[in-house]
Protein backbone atom coordinates (compact mmCIF):
# COMPACT_ATOMS: atom_id res chain seq x y z
CA UNK A 1 0.00 0.00 0.00
CA UNK A 2 1.43 3.34 -1.02
CA UNK A 3 1.56 6.26 1.41
CA UNK A 4 0.66 9.89 0.89
CA UNK A 5 1.79 12.93 2.86
CA UNK A 6 0.75 16.54 3.60
CA UNK A 7 2.41 19.57 5.14
CA UNK A 8 0.99 21.80 7.85
CA UNK A 9 2.17 25.37 8.35
CA UNK A 10 3.49 26.55 11.69
CA UNK A 11 0.77 28.17 13.80
CA UNK A 12 -1.98 25.96 12.47
CA UNK A 13 -3.20 22.35 12.47
CA UNK A 14 -5.22 20.16 10.11
CA UNK A 15 -8.00 17.74 10.86
CA UNK A 16 -7.50 14.26 9.39
CA UNK A 17 -10.65 12.22 8.65
CA UNK A 18 -10.94 8.57 7.72
CA UNK A 19 -13.88 7.78 5.56
CA UNK A 20 -15.54 11.00 6.72
CA UNK A 21 -14.95 10.34 10.41
CA UNK A 22 -12.54 12.26 12.64
CA UNK A 23 -9.29 10.36 12.89
CA UNK A 24 -6.50 12.66 14.18
CA UNK A 25 -4.94 16.09 14.17
CA UNK A 26 -1.98 16.82 11.89
CA UNK A 27 0.54 19.03 13.67
CA UNK A 28 2.82 21.54 11.87
CA UNK A 29 5.32 19.89 9.57
CA UNK A 30 5.15 16.80 7.33
CA UNK A 31 2.42 14.26 8.08
CA UNK A 32 1.92 10.87 6.37
CA UNK A 33 -1.49 9.26 6.02
CA UNK A 34 -3.06 6.31 4.23
CA UNK A 35 -4.36 7.32 0.81
CA UNK A 36 -7.95 6.67 -0.12
CA UNK A 37 -8.84 6.18 3.56
CA UNK A 38 -7.38 9.16 5.43
CA UNK A 39 -8.04 12.63 4.11
CA UNK A 40 -6.81 15.96 5.61
CA UNK A 41 -9.70 18.43 5.70
CA UNK A 42 -9.80 22.03 6.90
CA UNK A 43 -6.93 23.91 8.50
CA UNK A 44 -7.41 25.60 11.88
CA UNK A 45 -5.31 28.59 12.98
CA UNK A 46 -3.80 28.32 16.45
CA UNK A 47 -2.64 31.93 16.48
CA UNK A 48 -4.00 34.66 18.69
CA UNK A 49 -6.91 36.27 16.87
CA UNK A 50 -8.82 39.51 17.35
CA UNK A 51 -12.16 40.74 16.14
CA UNK A 52 -13.81 44.15 16.54
CA UNK A 53 -17.45 44.09 17.59
CA UNK A 54 -19.50 47.29 17.29
CA UNK A 55 -22.77 47.38 19.22
CA UNK A 56 -25.34 50.18 19.38
CA UNK A 57 -27.19 50.37 22.66
CA UNK A 58 -29.14 52.79 24.86
CA UNK A 59 -27.96 54.12 28.20
CA UNK A 60 -30.04 54.60 31.33
CA UNK A 61 -30.65 58.27 30.47
CA UNK A 62 -31.99 57.29 27.00
CA UNK A 63 -28.94 58.19 24.93
CA UNK A 64 -28.03 55.92 22.03
CA UNK A 65 -24.33 55.22 21.79
CA UNK A 66 -22.03 52.99 19.77
CA UNK A 67 -19.65 50.78 21.79
CA UNK A 68 -16.74 48.94 20.20
CA UNK A 69 -15.25 45.89 21.92
CA UNK A 70 -12.04 44.14 20.86
CA UNK A 71 -12.14 40.38 21.48
CA UNK A 72 -8.77 38.61 21.67
CA UNK A 73 -9.06 34.82 21.60
CA UNK A 74 -7.38 31.62 20.51
CA UNK A 75 -8.06 27.87 20.42
CA UNK A 76 -6.79 25.91 23.41
CA UNK A 77 -3.84 23.76 22.31
CA UNK A 78 -5.13 20.28 23.06
CA UNK A 79 -6.84 17.72 20.82
CA UNK A 80 -10.18 17.83 22.59
CA UNK A 81 -10.42 21.64 22.32
CA UNK A 82 -9.34 21.60 18.66
CA UNK A 83 -11.99 18.93 17.94
CA UNK A 84 -14.71 21.06 19.61
CA UNK A 85 -13.59 24.26 17.85
CA UNK A 86 -13.74 22.58 14.44
CA UNK A 87 -16.82 20.42 14.71
CA UNK A 88 -19.11 22.23 17.16
CA UNK A 89 -18.97 25.79 15.76
CA UNK A 90 -19.69 26.65 12.16
CA UNK A 91 -18.93 30.36 12.55
CA UNK A 92 -17.10 31.20 15.80
CA UNK A 93 -16.89 34.94 15.04
CA UNK A 94 -20.65 35.22 14.69
CA UNK A 95 -21.09 33.30 17.95
CA UNK A 96 -18.70 35.64 19.78
CA UNK A 97 -20.49 38.71 18.42
CA UNK A 98 -23.83 37.36 19.66
CA UNK A 99 -22.53 36.96 23.20
CA UNK A 100 -20.97 40.47 23.11
CA UNK A 101 -24.28 41.98 21.96
CA UNK A 102 -26.13 40.18 24.72
CA UNK A 103 -23.79 41.39 27.50
CA UNK A 104 -23.46 44.98 26.27
CA UNK A 105 -27.18 45.45 25.68
CA UNK A 106 -28.03 44.04 29.10
CA UNK A 107 -25.38 46.00 31.03
CA UNK A 108 -25.14 49.50 29.48
CA UNK A 109 -28.89 50.33 29.78
CA UNK A 110 -28.40 50.23 33.57
CA UNK A 111 -25.75 52.99 33.47
CA UNK A 112 -25.96 56.73 32.70
CA UNK A 113 -23.95 58.03 29.75
CA UNK A 114 -21.44 59.90 31.91
CA UNK A 115 -20.84 56.76 33.96
CA UNK A 116 -20.33 54.57 30.88
CA UNK A 117 -16.95 56.24 30.30
CA UNK A 118 -15.84 55.68 33.89
CA UNK A 119 -17.18 52.11 34.20
CA UNK A 120 -15.97 50.70 30.89
CA UNK A 121 -13.52 48.44 32.75
CA UNK A 122 -16.46 46.85 34.58
CA UNK A 123 -18.33 46.42 31.30
CA UNK A 124 -15.27 44.82 29.70
CA UNK A 125 -14.90 42.46 32.67
CA UNK A 126 -18.57 41.46 32.35
CA UNK A 127 -18.09 40.73 28.64
CA UNK A 128 -14.95 38.66 29.33
CA UNK A 129 -16.66 36.65 32.09
CA UNK A 130 -19.64 35.83 29.86
CA UNK A 131 -17.49 34.88 26.85
CA UNK A 132 -15.11 32.71 28.87
CA UNK A 133 -18.03 30.82 30.37
CA UNK A 134 -19.71 30.08 27.03
CA UNK A 135 -16.76 29.78 24.64
CA UNK A 136 -14.78 27.38 26.88
CA UNK A 137 -17.24 24.61 25.92
CA UNK A 138 -16.28 25.17 22.27
CA UNK A 139 -12.52 24.94 22.87
CA UNK A 140 -11.85 28.72 22.73
CA UNK A 141 -9.91 30.73 25.29
CA UNK A 142 -10.82 34.40 25.73
CA UNK A 143 -7.72 36.42 26.61
CA UNK A 144 -8.96 40.04 26.74
CA UNK A 145 -12.05 42.10 25.89
CA UNK A 146 -11.08 45.79 26.08
CA UNK A 147 -13.61 48.46 25.12
CA UNK A 148 -11.82 50.55 22.50
CA UNK A 149 -14.41 53.21 21.71
CA UNK A 150 -17.57 54.81 23.11
CA UNK A 151 -19.25 57.01 20.53
CA UNK A 152 -22.49 58.78 21.54
CA UNK A 153 -24.76 60.48 19.05
CA UNK A 154 -23.21 63.55 17.41
CA UNK A 155 -25.82 65.91 18.87
CA UNK A 156 -25.29 64.44 22.32
CA UNK A 157 -21.52 64.88 22.00
CA UNK A 158 -22.00 68.51 20.99
CA UNK A 159 -24.31 69.10 23.96
CA UNK A 160 -21.83 67.46 26.35
CA UNK A 161 -19.03 69.65 24.98
CA UNK A 162 -21.19 72.75 25.45
CA UNK A 163 -21.95 71.74 29.05
CA UNK A 164 -18.27 71.21 29.81
CA UNK A 165 -17.42 74.49 28.09
CA UNK A 166 -20.02 76.37 30.17
CA UNK A 167 -18.70 74.79 33.38
CA UNK A 168 -15.13 75.76 32.56
CA UNK A 169 -16.16 79.31 31.64
CA UNK A 170 -18.07 79.60 34.92
CA UNK A 171 -15.07 78.39 36.90
CA UNK A 172 -12.80 80.77 34.98
CA UNK A 173 -15.18 83.68 35.66
CA UNK A 174 -15.30 82.80 39.36
CA UNK A 175 -11.51 82.66 39.51
CA UNK A 176 -11.24 86.00 37.69
CA UNK A 177 -13.78 87.59 40.04
CA UNK A 178 -11.98 86.23 43.08
CA UNK A 179 -8.69 87.59 41.78
CA UNK A 180 -10.27 91.01 41.18
CA UNK A 181 -11.77 90.93 44.67
CA UNK A 182 -8.45 90.08 46.29
CA UNK A 183 -6.70 92.77 44.24
CA UNK A 184 -9.30 95.40 45.26
CA UNK A 185 -9.00 94.41 48.94
CA UNK A 186 -5.22 94.59 48.84
CA UNK A 187 -5.32 97.97 47.07
CA UNK A 188 -7.80 99.30 49.64
CA UNK A 189 -5.61 98.04 52.48
CA UNK A 190 -2.55 99.64 50.90
CA UNK A 191 -4.44 102.94 50.39
CA UNK A 192 -5.64 102.85 54.00
CA UNK A 193 -2.09 102.22 55.23
CA UNK A 194 -0.78 105.02 53.01
CA UNK A 195 -3.47 107.43 54.27
CA UNK A 196 -2.75 106.47 57.87
CA UNK A 197 0.98 107.05 57.37
CA UNK A 198 0.34 110.41 55.67
CA UNK A 199 -2.07 111.46 58.43
CA UNK A 200 0.46 110.56 61.11
CA UNK A 201 3.19 112.41 59.22
CA UNK A 202 0.93 115.45 58.75
CA UNK A 203 -0.08 115.43 62.41
CA UNK A 204 3.56 115.16 63.48
CA UNK A 205 4.49 118.02 61.14
CA UNK A 206 1.68 120.19 62.47
CA UNK A 207 2.69 119.34 66.02
CA UNK A 208 6.29 120.29 65.35
CA UNK A 209 5.14 123.44 63.54
CA UNK A 210 2.99 124.41 66.51
CA UNK A 211 5.90 123.79 68.87
CA UNK A 212 8.07 126.02 66.68
CA UNK A 213 5.48 128.82 66.61
CA UNK A 214 5.02 128.57 70.36
CA UNK A 215 8.74 128.78 70.90
CA UNK A 216 8.94 131.72 68.47
CA UNK A 217 6.20 133.59 70.32
CA UNK A 218 7.78 132.78 73.65
CA UNK A 219 11.08 134.17 72.40
CA UNK A 220 9.31 137.34 71.16
CA UNK A 221 7.64 137.76 74.53
CA UNK A 222 10.94 137.30 76.30
CA UNK A 223 12.56 139.89 74.03
CA UNK A 224 9.75 142.38 74.57
CA UNK A 225 9.91 141.88 78.31
CA UNK A 226 13.65 142.43 78.40
CA UNK A 227 13.37 145.51 76.15
CA UNK A 228 10.64 147.09 78.25
CA UNK A 229 12.54 146.42 81.47
CA UNK A 230 15.75 147.88 79.98
CA UNK A 231 14.02 151.06 78.89
CA UNK A 232 12.26 151.43 82.20
CA UNK A 233 15.49 151.12 84.23
CA UNK A 234 17.89 153.03 82.00
CA UNK A 235 15.73 155.88 80.65
CA UNK A 236 13.80 158.18 82.94
CA UNK A 237 10.27 159.45 82.35
CA UNK A 238 9.46 156.62 79.84
CA UNK A 239 6.41 154.52 80.49
CA UNK A 240 6.34 150.80 79.54
CA UNK A 241 3.38 151.46 77.23
CA UNK A 242 5.38 153.98 75.24
CA UNK A 243 8.20 151.49 74.86
CA UNK A 244 5.73 148.86 73.66
CA UNK A 245 4.20 151.29 71.15
CA UNK A 246 7.64 152.06 69.78
CA UNK A 247 8.46 148.40 69.36
CA UNK A 248 5.14 147.76 67.61
CA UNK A 249 5.88 150.57 65.13
CA UNK A 250 9.36 149.10 64.57
CA UNK A 251 7.77 145.70 63.80
CA UNK A 252 5.39 147.47 61.42
CA UNK A 253 8.28 148.99 59.46
CA UNK A 254 10.01 145.61 59.35
CA UNK A 255 6.87 144.14 57.83
CA UNK A 256 6.73 146.92 55.23
CA UNK A 257 10.35 146.25 54.33
CA UNK A 258 9.68 142.53 53.87
CA UNK A 259 6.64 143.17 51.66
CA UNK A 260 8.54 145.69 49.57
CA UNK A 261 11.55 143.45 48.91
CA UNK A 262 9.55 140.28 48.11
CA UNK A 263 8.90 140.22 44.35
CA UNK A 264 6.08 137.66 44.55
CA UNK A 265 4.10 139.35 47.31
CA UNK A 266 0.56 140.54 46.66
CA UNK A 267 -0.13 144.26 46.41
CA UNK A 268 -1.20 145.93 49.71
CA UNK A 269 -2.77 149.42 49.98
CA UNK A 270 -2.18 151.03 53.40
CA UNK A 271 -2.71 154.54 54.74
CA UNK A 272 0.97 155.32 55.31
CA UNK A 273 2.37 158.75 56.29
CA UNK A 274 4.45 160.14 59.16
CA UNK A 275 1.26 161.48 60.74
CA UNK A 276 -0.43 158.11 60.39
CA UNK A 277 2.12 156.27 62.53
CA UNK A 278 0.37 157.42 65.68
CA UNK A 279 -2.93 156.11 64.32
CA UNK A 280 -1.29 152.75 63.47
CA UNK A 281 0.12 152.46 66.97
CA UNK A 282 -3.20 153.38 68.55
CA UNK A 283 -5.09 150.92 66.33
CA UNK A 284 -2.76 148.06 67.18
CA UNK A 285 -2.82 148.89 70.88
CA UNK A 286 -6.62 149.11 70.91
CA UNK A 287 -6.79 145.77 69.15
CA UNK A 288 -4.68 144.14 71.84
CA UNK A 289 -6.49 145.92 74.70
CA UNK A 290 -10.00 145.22 73.36
CA UNK A 291 -9.09 141.55 73.03
CA UNK A 292 -7.88 141.16 76.58
CA UNK A 293 -11.31 140.89 78.32
CA UNK A 294 -12.43 138.30 75.81
CA UNK A 295 -9.29 136.24 76.27
CA UNK A 296 -9.60 136.54 80.06
CA UNK A 297 -13.21 135.54 79.83
CA UNK A 298 -12.25 132.43 77.85
CA UNK A 299 -9.56 131.55 80.35
CA UNK A 300 -12.05 131.74 83.16
Long-range contacts (C-beta under 8 A, 24 or more apart in sequence): 1-34, 1-35, 2-35, 3-32, 3-33, 3-34, 3-35, 4-32, 4-33, 4-34, 4-35, 5-30, 5-31, 5-32, 5-33, 6-30, 6-31, 6-33, 6-40, 7-31, 8-43, 9-43, 11-45, 11-46, 11-47, 12-43, 12-44, 12-45, 12-46, 12-47, 13-43, 13-44, 13-46, 13-82, 14-40, 14-41, 14-42, 14-43, 14-44, 15-40, 15-41, 15-42, 15-44, 15-82, 15-86, 16-40, 16-41, 17-41, 22-83, 22-87, 25-79, 25-82, 25-83, 42-86, 44-75, 44-82, 44-85, 44-86, 45-75, 46-74, 46-75, 46-77, 47-74, 48-72, 48-73, 48-74, 48-143, 49-73, 49-74, 51-93, 51-96, 51-97, 52-148, 53-96, 53-97, 53-100, 53-101, 55-100, 55-101, 55-104, 55-105, 57-104, 57-105, 57-108, 57-109, 58-108, 58-109, 59-108, 59-109, 59-111, 59-112, 59-113, 59-116, 60-109, 60-110, 60-111, 60-112, 60-113, 61-112, 61-113, 63-113, 63-152, 63-153, 63-156, 64-152, 64-153, 65-108, 65-113, 65-116, 65-150, 65-151, 65-152, 65-153, 65-156, 66-149, 66-150, 66-151, 66-152, 67-104, 67-108, 67-116, 67-123, 67-147, 67-149, 67-150, 67-151, 68-147, 68-148, 68-149, 68-150, 68-151, 69-100, 69-104, 69-124, 69-127, 69-145, 69-146, 69-147, 69-148, 70-144, 70-145, 70-146, 70-147, 70-148, 71-96, 71-100, 71-131, 71-142, 71-144, 71-145, 72-142, 72-143, 72-144, 72-145, 73-131, 73-135, 73-140, 73-141, 73-142, 73-143, 74-140, 74-141, 74-143, 75-139, 75-140, 75-141, 76-139, 76-140, 76-141, 80-139, 81-139, 81-140, 82-139, 83-139, 84-137, 84-138, 84-139, 85-138, 85-139, 85-140, 88-137, 88-138, 88-139, 89-138, 92-135, 92-138, 92-140, 95-135, 95-138, 96-131, 96-135, 96-140, 99-127, 99-130, 99-131, 99-134, 99-135, 100-127, 100-131, 100-145, 102-130, 103-127, 103-130, 103-131, 113-152, 113-156, 113-160, 116-150, 117-150, 120-147, 120-150, 123-147, 241-285, 244-285, 245-281, 245-285, 248-281, 248-284, 248-285, 249-277, 249-280, 249-281, 252-280, 252-284
